[in-house]
Amino acid sequence: MTLTPLDIEHATFERALFGYRARAVRALLERAAAEREASLREIRHLRDEIAERDEEIAQLREAEAELQRAVIAAERIATEMKENAREAARLIEAEARAKADAIRRGADAEVAAAHAELARLEHSQAIVREQLRGQLTGFLRALDPVEGPLDPAKGDRDGARRDALADDAWAIGEEDLPG
């Protein structure tokens, strides 16, 4: 059985003839009881502090675990965000490449059309040149048989012929031109 301060304080002894002085024993017992009571109070206080510290430790451990979970979640989210960013960049790059290819194909088609138009115009130019060359050659041949300058005011037959040739040159219609 545990000895309490009250047990010490209220302890009694049998009296003997040549025993101890009762007053001195009583003073010692009171002092021992007071010290025991102070020790018990300090023990209770220390136990209460230990309990509080244990509770704080438990809370800190819980907070640490929560922080660890948060860090792990943040790392996971960061990893996912990096992967999402990489995927978005890949998609943007693929889309940009597709647009660039489409623009390149369109430009190539326009260049090909321009080359075709240029070839057509060059061909038309060659035809027009040949037609003009032919007409001019015809005009020159028509002018060669005419002998000397004649005066159209005198009713000259050759002057009328030259006027008719000039009218023929202007009369070549647009139906003879390509395009």
Helices and strands as residue ranges (DSSP letters): H 5-9, H 22-143, G 152-154, H 157-171, G 174-176
